[in-house]
């Protein structure tokens, strides 16, 4: 039962789905706080703005909001890639190597019996 559960967990679809959920929820608050608290103030210092949000207006369009969202996404994607996807790929590679290195299953009883008969007939 444990082996079946392990195979289910390490299927690519389950890992992909869980990674998507994590990208969408778990890190978004932390990354938003990081962007609002560190990245935006750094950008504001470079542009000379005193506003707490990045506002790069082009006509009626606020490109600063889009840039902040893009930075949020890139930070979340990097965190998920290096903390979840890379280690998971390593674990899967180790599991595949162990499966490949495993000794072959012993032959069935009838195959052993036939091999013994063959050997006796050769003598």
Phi and psi in degrees as GROMACS dihedral restraints (atoms count N, CA, C in turn):
[ dihedral_restraints ]
;  ai    aj    ak    al  type     phi  dphi    fc
    3     4     5     6     1   -65.2    20    10
    4     5     6     7     1   -40.1    20    10
    6     7     8     9     1   -62.8    20    10
    7     8     9    10     1   -40.3    20    10
    9    10    11    12     1   -64.1    20    10
   10    11    12    13     1   -42.0    20    10
   12    13    14    15     1   -63.7    20    10
   13    14    15    16     1   -40.6    20    10
   15    16    17    18     1   -63.7    20    10
   16    17    18    19     1   -42.4    20    10
   18    19    20    21     1   -62.4    20    10
   19    20    21    22     1   -39.7    20    10
   21    22    23    24     1   -63.7    20    10
   22    23    24    25     1   -45.8    20    10
   24    25    26    27     1   -64.2    20    10
   25    26    27    28     1   -39.2    20    10
   27    28    29    30     1   -90.1    20    10
   28    29    30    31     1     9.6    20    10
   30    31    32    33     1   -65.8    20    10
   31    32    33    34     1   146.4    20    10
   33    34    35    36     1   -60.2    20    10
   34    35    36    37     1   -38.2    20    10
   36    37    38    39     1   -65.2    20    10
   37    38    39    40     1   -39.5    20    10
   39    40    41    42     1   -66.2    20    10
   40    41    42    43     1   -43.4    20    10
   42    43    44    45     1   -65.0    20    10
   43    44    45    46     1   -42.9    20    10
   45    46    47    48     1   -61.9    20    10
   46    47    48    49     1   -44.1    20    10
   48    49    50    51     1   -64.1    20    10
   49    50    51    52     1   -45.9    20    10
   51    52    53    54     1   -65.2    20    10
   52    53    54    55     1   -36.1    20    10
   54    55    56    57     1   -63.9    20    10
   55    56    57    58     1   -41.2    20    10
   57    58    59    60     1   -63.0    20    10
   58    59    60    61     1   -41.3    20    10
   60    61    62    63     1   -64.4    20    10
   61    62    63    64     1   -41.8    20    10
   63    64    65    66     1   -64.1    20    10
   64    65    66    67     1   -42.6    20    10
   66    67    68    69     1   -59.8    20    10
   67    68    69    70     1   -41.0    20    10
   69    70    71    72     1   -74.1    20    10
   70    71    72    73     1   -27.9    20    10
   72    73    74    75     1  -124.5    20    10
   73    74    75    76     1   -58.5    20    10
   75    76    77    78     1   -63.0    20    10
   76    77    78    79     1   -43.7    20    10
   78    79    80    81     1   -93.6    20    10
   79    80    81    82     1    -9.8    20    10
   81    82    83    84     1   -62.3    20    10
   82    83    84    85     1   -40.6    20    10
   84    85    86    87     1   -66.6    20    10
   85    86    87    88     1   -42.7    20    10
   87    88    89    90     1   -65.1    20    10
   88    89    90    91     1   -44.5    20    10
   90    91    92    93     1   -68.1    20    10
   91    92    93    94     1   -37.8    20    10
   93    94    95    96     1   -62.3    20    10
   94    95    96    97     1   -42.8    20    10
   96    97    98    99     1   -63.9    20    10
   97    98    99   100     1   -41.4    20    10
   99   100   101   102     1   -62.2    20    10
  100   101   102   103     1   -44.8    20    10
  102   103   104   105     1   -65.9    20    10
  103   104   105   106     1   -45.8    20    10
  105   106   107   108     1   -68.5    20    10
  106   107   108   109     1   -35.2    20    10
  108   109   110   111     1   -89.1    20    10
  109   110   111   112     1   -26.1    20    10
  111   112   113   114     1  -120.5    20    10
  112   113   114   115     1   -53.5    20    10
  114   115   116   117     1   -67.9    20    10
  115   116   117   118     1   -50.4    20    10
  117   118   119   120     1   -60.8    20    10
  118   119   120   121     1   -44.5    20    10
  120   121   122   123     1   -61.3    20    10
  121   122   123   124     1   -35.9    20    10
  123   124   125   126     1   -64.5    20    10
  124   125   126   127     1   -42.4    20    10
  126   127   128   129     1   -64.8    20    10
  127   128   129   130     1   -41.1    20    10
  129   130   131   132     1   -63.6    20    10
  130   131   132   133     1   -36.8    20    10
  132   133   134   135     1   -65.1    20    10
  133   134   135   136     1   -38.4    20    10
  135   136   137   138     1   -69.9    20    10
  136   137   138   139     1   -33.6    20    10
  138   139   140   141     1   -91.9    20    10
  139   140   141   142     1   -10.0    20    10
  141   142   143   144     1    81.8    20    10
  142   143   144   145     1    16.6    20    10
  144   145   146   147     1   -90.9    20    10
  145   146   147   148     1   147.3    20    10
  147   148   149   150     1  -102.7    20    10
  148   149   150   151     1    -0.3    20    10
  150   151   152   153     1   -76.3    20    10
  151   152   153   154     1   147.4    20    10
  153   154   155   156     1   -72.3    20    10
  154   155   156   157     1   -16.1    20    10
  156   157   158   159     1  -113.7    20    10
  157   158   159   160     1   151.9    20    10
  159   160   161   162     1   -77.1    20    10
  160   161   162   163     1   120.1    20    10
  162   163   164   165     1  -125.3    20    10
  163   164   165   166     1   101.0    20    10
  165   166   167   168     1  -110.3    20    10
  166   167   168   169     1    97.3    20    10
  168   169   170   171     1   -88.8    20    10
  169   170   171   172     1   130.9    20    10
  171   172   173   174     1  -122.6    20    10
  172   173   174   175     1    99.1    20    10
  174   175   176   177     1    66.9    20    10
  175   176   177   178     1  -124.4    20    10
  177   178   179   180     1   -96.2    20    10
  178   179   180   181     1     2.8    20    10
  180   181   182   183     1   -94.5    20    10
  181   182   183   184     1   132.9    20    10
  183   184   185   186     1   -99.8    20    10
  184   185   186   187     1    94.8    20    10
  186   187   188   189     1   -73.2    20    10
  187   188   189   190     1   -20.7    20    10
  189   190   191   192     1   -61.4    20    10
  190   191   192   193     1   -38.0    20    10
  192   193   194   195     1   -65.2    20    10
  193   194   195   196     1   -41.2    20    10
  195   196   197   198     1   -67.6    20    10
  196   197   198   199     1   -41.4    20    10
  198   199   200   201     1   -64.6    20    10
  199   200   201   202     1   -41.9    20    10
  201   202   203   204     1   -61.7    20    10
  202   203   204   205     1   -42.0    20    10
  204   205   206   207     1   -65.0    20    10
  205   206   207   208     1   -39.1    20    10
  207   208   209   210     1   -65.5    20    10
  208   209   210   211     1   -41.4    20    10
  210   211   212   213     1   -63.2    20    10
  211   212   213   214     1   -43.6    20    10
  213   214   215   216     1   -55.2    20    10
  214   215   216   217     1   -49.0    20    10
  216   217   218   219     1   -62.5    20    10
  217   218   219   220     1   -44.3    20    10
  219   220   221   222     1   -63.2    20    10
  220   221   222   223     1   -38.4    20    10
  222   223   224   225     1   -66.1    20    10
  223   224   225   226     1   -45.7    20    10
  225   226   227   228     1   -62.2    20    10
  226   227   228   229     1   -45.4    20    10
  228   229   230   231     1   -61.9    20    10
  229   230   231   232     1   -40.9    20    10
  231   232   233   234     1   -64.7    20    10
  232   233   234   235     1   -43.0    20    10
  234   235   236   237     1   -62.9    20    10
  235   236   237   238     1   -47.1    20    10
  237   238   239   240     1   -64.4    20    10
  238   239   240   241     1   -41.2    20    10
  240   241   242   243     1   -61.9    20    10
  241   242   243   244     1   -49.1    20    10
  243   244   245   246     1   -80.2    20    10
  244   245   246   247     1   -24.3    20    10
  246   247   248   249     1  -100.6    20    10
  247   248   249   250     1   -17.9    20    10
  249   250   251   252     1  -122.4    20    10
  250   251   252   253     1   -55.2    20    10
  252   253   254   255     1   -68.0    20    10
  253   254   255   256     1   -49.2    20    10
  255   256   257   258     1   -60.5    20    10
  256   257   258   259     1   -49.7    20    10
  258   259   260   261     1   -62.0    20    10
  259   260   261   262     1   -37.5    20    10
  261   262   263   264     1   -64.7    20    10
  262   263   264   265     1   -41.3    20    10
  264   265   266   267     1   -62.6    20    10
  265   266   267   268     1   -38.5    20    10
  267   268   269   270     1   -63.8    20    10
  268   269   270   271     1   -45.2    20    10
  270   271   272   273     1   -61.9    20    10
  271   272   273   274     1   -43.6    20    10
  273   274   275   276     1   -63.4    20    10
  274   275   276   277     1   -39.0    20    10
  276   277   278   279     1   -64.6    20    10
  277   278   279   280     1   -40.7    20    10
  279   280   281   282     1   -64.2    20    10
  280   281   282   283     1   -43.2    20    10
  282   283   284   285     1   -62.6    20    10
  283   284   285   286     1   -41.4    20    10
  285   286   287   288     1   -65.5    20    10
  286   287   288   289     1   -39.1    20    10
  288   289   290   291     1   -65.1    20    10
  289   290   291   292     1   -38.8    20    10
  291   292   293   294     1   -66.6    20    10
  292   293   294   295     1   -39.4    20    10
  294   295   296   297     1   -65.2    20    10
  295   296   297   298     1   -39.2    20    10
  297   298   299   300     1   -70.4    20    10
  298   299   300   301     1   -34.0    20    10
  300   301   302   303     1   -83.9    20    10
  301   302   303   304     1    -9.9    20    10
  303   304   305   306     1   -64.3    20    10
  304   305   306   307     1   140.7    20    10
  306   307   308   309     1   -66.3    20    10
  307   308   309   310     1   150.3    20    10
  309   310   311   312     1   -64.8    20    10
  310   311   312   313     1   152.8    20    10
  312   313   314   315     1   -65.0    20    10
  313   314   315   316     1   144.4    20    10
  315   316   317   318     1   -64.4    20    10
  316   317   318   319     1   148.1    20    10
  318   319   320   321     1   -66.0    20    10
  319   320   321   322     1   155.9    20    10
  321   322   323   324     1   -65.3    20    10
  322   323   324   325     1   160.3    20    10
  324   325   326   327     1   -59.2    20    10
  325   326   327   328     1   -39.4    20    10
  327   328   329   330     1   -67.7    20    10
  328   329   330   331     1   -33.4    20    10
  330   331   332   333     1   -68.5    20    10
  331   332   333   334     1   -41.3    20    10
  333   334   335   336     1   -62.2    20    10
  334   335   336   337     1   -45.2    20    10
  336   337   338   339     1   -61.4    20    10
  337   338   339   340     1   -43.4    20    10
  339   340   341   342     1   -64.2    20    10
  340   341   342   343     1   -37.3    20    10
  342   343   344   345     1   -65.9    20    10
  343   344   345   346     1   -39.0    20    10
  345   346   347   348     1   -65.5    20    10
  346   347   348   349     1   -41.5    20    10
  348   349   350   351     1   -62.8    20    10
  349   350   351   352     1   -43.3    20    10
  351   352   353   354     1   -59.0    20    10
  352   353   354   355     1   -46.7    20    10
  354   355   356   357     1   -63.4    20    10
  355   356   357   358     1   -38.6    20    10
  357   358   359   360     1   -67.2    20    10
  358   359   360   361     1   -38.0    20    10
  360   361   362   363     1   -68.0    20    10
  361   362   363   364     1   -31.4    20    10
  363   364   365   366     1   -67.0    20    10
  364   365   366   367     1   -33.0    20    10
